[in-house]
Amino acid sequence: MIVRLALACGLIAATVAIQAFFMSAGLSAFRQAEKRREDVLVRYPTFVTVAWVIYLIIPIIVDVGLWAAFYYVSQALPSLEDALYFSTVTFTTVGYGDIVLGKDWRQVATFEAVNGWIIFGWATALMMAVIQRLYFRADNEARPGAHGE
């Protein structure tokens, strides 16, 4: 049991690293766009928002796949399809319960659910940060003192 939980903690660390990498790369690209293509951001904020949300789904798919691979390789679930489905339902904290892990593995699933909760909260915060920059840019720039005045 301790080994499984330690592996679950390792998976949480890996998913946080994946999310951090995508966040850093995405925000860097966004900052570059603010400098070089601000006109696109101002004219097409909805398109940029949709692209950002889709971009943030990519690391979540990778995270779910990592957990699924763990369940499949560890033989906690009989097929990769079952592992992917179970991992998706668990990571999103939906938890349908139509596929469950054996008694020895149940605690590991709670770690994945907590991991998903953390990652989705982080992704939501990133979405809101970009939305604020896109839609409230004029408000921030019009305020006295917004640029150190």
DOKE-872197 format. One line per field, with one value per atom (N, C-alpha, C): atom name; z, x, y. Coordinates in pm, 1 decimal. Layout:
name = [CA:...]
z = [Z:...]
x = [X:...]
y = [Y:...]
This chain:
name = [N:CA:C:N:CA:C:N:CA:C:N:CA:C:N:CA:C:N:CA:C:N:CA:C:N:CA:C:N:CA:C:N:CA:C:N:CA:C:N:CA:C:N:CA:C:N:CA:C:N:CA:C:N:CA:C:N:CA:C:N:CA:C:N:CA:C:N:CA:C:N:CA:C:N:CA:C:N:CA:C:N:CA:C:N:CA:C:N:CA:C:N:CA:C:N:CA:C:N:CA:C:N:CA:C:N:CA:C:N:CA:C:N:CA:C:N:CA:C:N:CA:C:N:CA:C:N:CA:C:N:CA:C:N:CA:C:N:CA:C:N:CA:C:N:CA:C:N:CA:C:N:CA:C:N:CA:C:N:CA:C:N:CA:C:N:CA:C:N:CA:C:N:CA:C:N:CA:C:N:CA:C:N:CA:C:N:CA:C:N:CA:C:N:CA:C:N:CA:C:N:CA:C:N:CA:C:N:CA:C:N:CA:C:N:CA:C:N:CA:C:N:CA:C:N:CA:C:N:CA:C:N:CA:C:N:CA:C:N:CA:C:N:CA:C:N:CA:C:N:CA:C:N:CA:C:N:CA:C:N:CA:C:N:CA:C:N:CA:C:N:CA:C:N:CA:C:N:CA:C:N:CA:C:N:CA:C:N:CA:C:N:CA:C:N:CA:C:N:CA:C:N:CA:C:N:CA:C:N:CA:C:N:CA:C:N:CA:C:N:CA:C:N:CA:C:N:CA:C:N:CA:C:N:CA:C:N:CA:C:N:CA:C:N:CA:C:N:CA:C:N:CA:C:N:CA:C:N:CA:C:N:CA:C:N:CA:C:N:CA:C:N:CA:C:N:CA:C:N:CA:C:N:CA:C:N:CA:C:N:CA:C:N:CA:C:N:CA:C:N:CA:C:N:CA:C:N:CA:C:N:CA:C:N:CA:C:N:CA:C:N:CA:C:N:CA:C:N:CA:C:N:CA:C:N:CA:C:N:CA:C:N:CA:C:N:CA:C:N:CA:C:N:CA:C:N:CA:C:N:CA:C:N:CA:C:N:CA:C:N:CA:C:N:CA:C:N:CA:C:N:CA:C:N:CA:C:N:CA:C:N:CA:C:N:CA:C:N:CA:C:N:CA:C:N:CA:C:N:CA:C:N:CA:C:N:CA:C:N:CA:C]
z = [0.0:0.0:0.0:81.6:91.6:-43.3:-111.7:-241.7:-341.4:-342.7:-434.4:-405.8:-279.3:-243.1:-276.1:-260.4:-298.7:-449.9:-525.5:-670.9:-707.6:-634.4:-658.7:-633.2:-529.1:-501.7:-614.2:-666.5:-780.6:-903.2:-924.4:-1036.0:-1016.7:-895.3:-867.8:-899.6:-857.5:-887.3:-1038.3:-1110.0:-1255.9:-1322.4:-1278.0:-1340.0:-1307.9:-1189.9:-1155.4:-1243.5:-1266.5:-1354.0:-1496.9:-1544.8:-1679.2:-1687.2:-1588.9:-1587.1:-1580.6:-1499.7:-1485.9:-1617.9:-1686.8:-1816.4:-1916.1:-1927.1:-2020.3:-1981.0:-1850.5:-1804.5:-1843.2:-1815.6:-1844.9:-1995.1:-2076.1:-2221.4:-2273.7:-2225.2:-2270.3:-2232.1:-2107.8:-2063.5:-2134.1:-2162.7:-2237.8:-2377.9:-2443.3:-2576.4:-2569.0:-2464.2:-2447.8:-2430.0:-2348.6:-2328.0:-2458.7:-2535.4:-2665.8:-2757.4:-2755.1:-2836.7:-2791.0:-2660.7:-2610.0:-2662.3:-2676.2:-2724.4:-2876.1:-2946.3:-3092.1:-3170.3:-3113.2:-3186.5:-3101.0:-3029.5:-2942.2:-3019.2:-3147.3:-3228.4:-3239.7:-3250.7:-3258.5:-3126.6:-3015.5:-2884.2:-2862.0:-2905.6:-2886.2:-2978.1:-3102.2:-3199.8:-3183.8:-3137.4:-3133.2:-2994.5:-2890.5:-2756.4:-2739.1:-2805.2:-2792.4:-2855.0:-2972.4:-3038.0:-2950.3:-2894.1:-2808.3:-2683.3:-2626.6:-2508.8:-2541.1:-2654.1:-2694.8:-2717.1:-2784.6:-2808.2:-2675.7:-2580.9:-2449.9:-2374.4:-2376.8:-2307.5:-2369.7:-2501.2:-2568.2:-2534.5:-2533.7:-2497.5:-2355.6:-2262.3:-2123.9:-2106.8:-2202.4:-2196.4:-2232.8:-2312.7:-2355.7:-2237.6:-2141.2:-2029.8:-1944.4:-1940.3:-1864.8:-1931.9:-2063.7:-2137.1:-2110.3:-2110.0:-2080.7:-1938.7:-1843.8:-1704.1:-1689.5:-1751.3:-1745.5:-1807.4:-1919.3:-1984.7:-1898.3:-1824.9:-1735.1:-1624.0:-1563.4:-1460.2:-1519.6:-1637.9:-1702.0:-1730.0:-1779.5:-1805.5:-1677.2:-1569.4:-1439.5:-1398.7:-1410.8:-1374.5:-1463.8:-1591.6:-1685.8:-1665.2:-1655.6:-1636.8:-1502.9:-1402.2:-1269.5:-1261.3:-1368.0:-1377.2:-1276.6:-1241.9:-1153.6:-1231.7:-1363.1:-1451.6:-1571.2:-1623.9:-1723.2:-1863.9:-1901.8:-2037.7:-2034.6:-2139.2:-2148.8:-2164.1:-2235.5:-2250.6:-2114.5:-2032.7:-1898.6:-1814.7:-1827.0:-1750.0:-1790.8:-1920.6:-1967.5:-1920.3:-1931.1:-1886.8:-1736.3:-1659.8:-1513.9:-1474.6:-1538.0:-1505.2:-1537.2:-1650.4:-1687.6:-1587.3:-1552.1:-1457.8:-1318.7:-1281.1:-1149.3:-1146.4:-1247.9:-1252.8:-1256.1:-1324.8:-1331.7:-1208.8:-1120.6:-996.9:-1023.0:-1141.9:-1171.7:-1095.1:-1105.0:-1026.9:-1049.7:-1172.7:-1201.6:-1119.7:-1101.0:-1021.0:-1099.0:-1231.7:-1309.9:-1328.4:-1318.2:-1314.2:-1186.2:-1107.0:-980.2:-968.0:-887.2:-858.3:-748.5:-743.2:-635.4:-501.7:-396.0:-260.6:-232.8:-285.9:-262.2:-332.4:-429.2:-510.3:-482.1:-404.1:-385.2:-338.5:-245.8:-190.5:-297.1:-392.4:-500.5:-582.1:-605.9:-683.2:-615.0:-484.4:-415.8:-440.8:-453.1:-484.9:-624.5:-719.1:-853.1:-850.9:-775.1:-767.3:-709.2:-605.0:-546.0:-647.2:-719.4:-822.9:-929.7:-974.4:-1073.7:-1021.5:-897.0:-834.4:-834.5:-798.7:-796.4:-937.2:-1033.0:-1169.7:-1232.5:-1211.8:-1268.4:-1203.4:-1074.5:-1008.8:-1066.2:-1089.2:-1146.6:-1288.2:-1368.7:-1506.1:-1507.0:-1415.5:-1406.3:-1371.6:-1279.9:-1243.8:-1364.4:-1442.2:-1562.1:-1666.0:-1680.8:-1774.3:-1732.4:-1606.0:-1557.5:-1572.8:-1552.8:-1569.3:-1713.2:-1808.6:-1949.4:-1985.3:-1937.4:-1964.9:-1911.5:-1793.1:-1737.5:-1826.6:-1873.8:-1961.4:-2093.3:-2145.7:-2275.4:-2268.2:-2173.7:-2170.9:-2084.8:-1993.8:-1905.0:-1925.1:-2036.1:-2070.2:-2071.8:-2139.2:-2149.5:-2011.8:-1927.4:-1793.1:-1713.9:-1722.6:-1647.4:-1698.9:-1830.5:-1887.8:-1868.0:-1852.4:-1837.4:-1693.7:-1598.2:-1457.0:-1429.8:-1355.7:-1315.8:-1232.5:-1260.2:-1184.9:-1237.1:-1343.2:-1395.2:-1452.1:-1498.9:-1555.6:-1470.9:-1343.5:-1253.9:-1259.1:-1307.2:-1318.2:-1182.7]
x = [82.3:0.0:86.6:191.1:279.5:346.8:387.3:452.7:355.1:231.9:130.8:104.6:94.6:70.4:191.1:310.3:430.5:432.4:393.0:383.9:277.9:167.0:61.8:115.3:193.7:254.5:350.5:422.9:510.4:432.1:315.7:230.0:176.2:142.6:98.4:211.5:332.2:446.9:466.8:453.0:469.7:363.1:238.9:132.0:146.3:193.8:218.3:330.6:433.9:543.5:493.3:409.2:351.5:269.3:185.0:101.2:187.7:291.5:380.4:451.4:495.4:560.3:465.4:344.2:246.3:207.5:192.8:158.7:268.8:391.4:504.1:514.9:505.8:514.7:397.2:277.8:159.0:161.8:199.1:204.7:316.4:425.9:534.6:485.9:415.5:360.1:258.7:177.7:78.0:147.3:252.7:326.1:389.9:443.2:500.6:392.6:274.1:162.9:121.6:126.2:92.4:191.0:316.4:418.5:413.4:398.3:413.0:282.3:177.6:49.9:-67.9:-52.5:-159.2:-288.5:-276.4:-395.1:-482.8:-421.2:-497.3:-569.3:-500.3:-561.1:-679.4:-665.3:-771.7:-890.4:-862.7:-970.7:-1040.5:-969.5:-1025.5:-1012.8:-1061.6:-1044.4:-1116.1:-1229.5:-1301.3:-1220.8:-1165.0:-1081.5:-961.5:-895.8:-779.6:-820.6:-936.7:-985.8:-1009.7:-1074.8:-1101.2:-969.9:-875.1:-745.0:-674.9:-682.3:-618.7:-682.0:-814.9:-883.3:-844.2:-843.7:-803.2:-658.5:-574.1:-433.7:-422.1:-501.5:-494.3:-552.7:-631.4:-684.1:-576.4:-479.7:-373.7:-299.0:-248.3:-179.3:-272.7:-400.4:-495.4:-509.8:-514.5:-520.7:-394.5:-280.2:-154.0:-157.4:-205.8:-214.1:-303.2:-419.8:-513.2:-448.6:-380.5:-311.8:-202.5:-132.3:-27.3:-85.8:-193.7:-260.0:-314.1:-373.4:-428.3:-317.9:-205.3:-92.2:-46.6:-45.4:-7.5:-102.4:-232.6:-330.1:-316.3:-294.5:-285.5:-156.9:-44.7:84.3:88.3:25.6:21.2:-82.1:-156.0:-262.0:-374.5:-394.9:-506.7:-637.3:-628.2:-744.6:-708.4:-806.0:-774.9:-740.3:-786.1:-757.8:-719.7:-650.3:-613.4:-738.3:-837.7:-963.0:-1029.6:-1037.1:-1094.0:-1010.9:-879.2:-790.7:-809.8:-820.6:-842.2:-977.2:-1079.5:-1211.7:-1212.1:-1161.3:-1158.2:-1077.5:-962.7:-877.7:-946.5:-1014.3:-1086.0:-1195.7:-1272.3:-1382.9:-1330.1:-1218.3:-1161.8:-1093.6:-1012.6:-939.5:-1035.0:-1145.9:-1244.5:-1334.9:-1318.1:-1395.0:-1543.0:-1575.0:-1713.1:-1746.5:-1659.3:-1673.8:-1801.4:-1828.3:-1950.8:-1962.7:-1853.0:-1856.4:-1889.3:-1902.3:-1930.3:-1805.3:-1688.1:-1561.8:-1492.6:-1453.4:-1387.3:-1258.9:-1169.6:-1046.2:-1071.7:-984.8:-992.5:-962.3:-994.0:-978.9:-836.9:-737.5:-598.6:-560.4:-639.2:-607.4:-696.1:-799.3:-896.6:-835.5:-743.6:-683.5:-605.5:-547.6:-474.0:-567.6:-689.1:-785.6:-819.0:-819.4:-846.8:-734.4:-612.0:-500.3:-518.4:-565.7:-589.1:-700.2:-805.4:-914.7:-865.8:-786.7:-730.2:-638.4:-561.3:-473.4:-554.1:-662.2:-747.1:-807.3:-850.1:-907.8:-806.3:-682.3:-575.8:-547.5:-532.4:-499.2:-611.8:-736.7:-848.1:-859.7:-831.6:-831.2:-723.2:-608.2:-496.0:-529.3:-583.0:-620.4:-727.2:-821.5:-924.5:-863.4:-770.1:-702.8:-628.2:-564.0:-493.2:-590.5:-704.3:-805.2:-852.3:-878.7:-927.1:-821.2:-695.1:-588.8:-584.6:-595.1:-592.7:-719.3:-833.7:-959.1:-953.2:-899.3:-885.9:-797.5:-687.9:-597.5:-665.2:-744.4:-808.0:-925.6:-1012.7:-1139.4:-1137.9:-1043.7:-1041.2:-916.2:-848.7:-726.9:-753.5:-857.3:-888.0:-917.8:-989.3:-1019.7:-891.7:-799.3:-673.9:-586.4:-584.8:-499.3:-557.5:-688.8:-753.7:-746.0:-722.5:-717.6:-595.1:-612.6:-495.7:-400.8:-274.4:-175.8:-156.6:-227.5:-217.1:-78.8:-11.8:122.8:227.1:202.1:297.0:292.0:179.3:165.0:145.7]
y = [-119.8:0.0:126.0:128.6:245.7:272.9:167.7:184.1:245.5:198.6:253.8:401.3:434.7:574.5:662.6:607.8:682.5:704.9:604.3:619.7:723.2:723.4:822.6:963.6:979.7:1111.0:1149.7:1051.2:1077.3:1120.5:1059.1:1099.0:1240.8:1274.7:1411.1:1508.9:1476.8:1563.7:1576.6:1466.1:1469.0:1554.2:1541.6:1620.6:1769.1:1800.4:1941.0:1996.1:1916.7:1959.8:1980.4:1890.5:1903.7:2031.6:2054.1:2174.3:2300.2:2297.3:2413.2:2442.2:2337.9:2356.5:2422.1:2368.6:2424.6:2567.1:2591.5:2725.0:2822.7:2787.3:2874.5:2902.6:2798.3:2815.5:2897.6:2869.7:2942.2:3088.3:3116.4:3255.9:3331.9:3264.4:3327.1:3365.0:3273.5:3301.9:3416.4:3417.2:3523.6:3659.5:3662.7:3788.4:3837.0:3743.6:3780.2:3837.1:3776.7:3827.1:3966.3:3990.5:4124.8:4228.9:4189.7:4282.5:4299.1:4187.9:4190.3:4192.1:4136.5:4124.9:4168.0:4276.0:4322.8:4346.6:4386.4:4411.3:4286.9:4170.3:4044.9:4019.4:4041.9:4019.9:4113.6:4237.0:4336.4:4307.3:4270.2:4247.7:4113.4:4013.5:3877.6:3813.7:3877.2:3819.6:3685.2:3667.1:3539.1:3426.6:3450.7:3349.4:3314.1:3416.4:3393.1:3314.8:3346.8:3274.6:3127.4:3100.4:2961.7:2887.5:2951.7:2888.4:2858.9:2951.9:2933.8:2817.1:2807.7:2697.9:2563.6:2557.0:2432.7:2398.5:2499.0:2477.6:2420.2:2471.4:2423.6:2283.3:2238.0:2101.6:1999.3:2041.3:1948.2:1885.9:1964.9:1899.1:1813.5:1848.4:1766.0:1629.6:1627.6:1500.5:1418.2:1484.9:1415.6:1358.7:1438.6:1393.9:1271.0:1276.6:1163.2:1040.0:1059.1:947.5:887.4:971.7:923.9:836.4:883.4:803.5:672.6:681.1:561.2:460.0:508.0:417.9:350.3:426.3:369.6:256.6:280.0:176.4:53.5:76.6:-35.1:-115.0:-45.6:-113.6:-187.0:-130.0:-193.4:-305.0:-324.5:-425.2:-402.4:-275.6:-241.0:-245.7:-225.5:-233.0:-321.6:-396.4:-500.4:-450.7:-331.6:-285.0:-137.7:-95.9:44.8:131.8:81.4:156.3:179.4:74.9:89.5:186.7:177.0:264.2:410.3:436.1:573.6:628.4:545.1:588.1:614.5:518.4:533.8:656.9:675.4:787.8:920.6:927.7:1050.3:1081.4:981.7:1000.7:1037.1:980.1:1007.8:1144.6:1174.7:1301.8:1419.8:1404.2:1511.9:1514.0:1421.5:1402.3:1375.5:1325.1:1286.8:1159.0:1059.1:937.3:859.3:818.3:743.6:615.0:545.6:423.6:297.9:309.1:188.4:103.0:161.9:88.4:132.3:35.2:66.9:-14.1:38.3:-34.0:-135.8:-235.7:-333.5:-267.7:-338.0:-284.6:-234.2:-302.4:-262.4:-131.9:-90.8:25.8:147.3:132.7:240.9:371.7:363.4:485.4:562.2:490.4:555.4:644.1:596.5:673.8:806.7:809.7:936.2:1036.5:986.9:1075.5:1135.3:1053.4:1106.2:1211.0:1187.4:1284.3:1417.0:1411.8:1533.4:1601.7:1521.9:1575.4:1650.3:1590.4:1655.0:1784.1:1781.5:1900.6:2014.8:1984.1:2084.5:2137.6:2047.2:2086.6:2167.9:2127.8:2204.5:2341.9:2350.8:2481.5:2571.5:2513.8:2588.3:2634.3:2543.7:2577.8:2687.7:2680.7:2783.9:2919.2:2920.0:3045.1:3102.4:3016.5:3062.9:3117.3:3050.6:3100.0:3239.2:3256.3:3385.6:3494.5:3461.7:3560.7:3610.7:3518.9:3558.7:3636.0:3590.4:3661.4:3804.1:3822.1:3957.1:4043.8:3988.1:4064.5:4099.7:4008.3:4030.1:4126.0:4103.9:4177.1:4301.9:4312.2:4427.0:4511.9:4491.3:4565.5:4716.0:4759.8:4903.2:4962.1:4885.7:4934.8:4957.6:4863.8:4874.1:4987.8:5006.6:5109.6:5249.1:5260.5:5391.0:5442.6:5353.0:5395.0:5481.4:5590.7:5670.0:5584.4:5591.1:5513.6:5372.8:5334.9:5198.5:5170.6:5272.5:5255.2:5326.0:5333.5:5397.5:5549.9:5604.7:5749.9:5812.2]
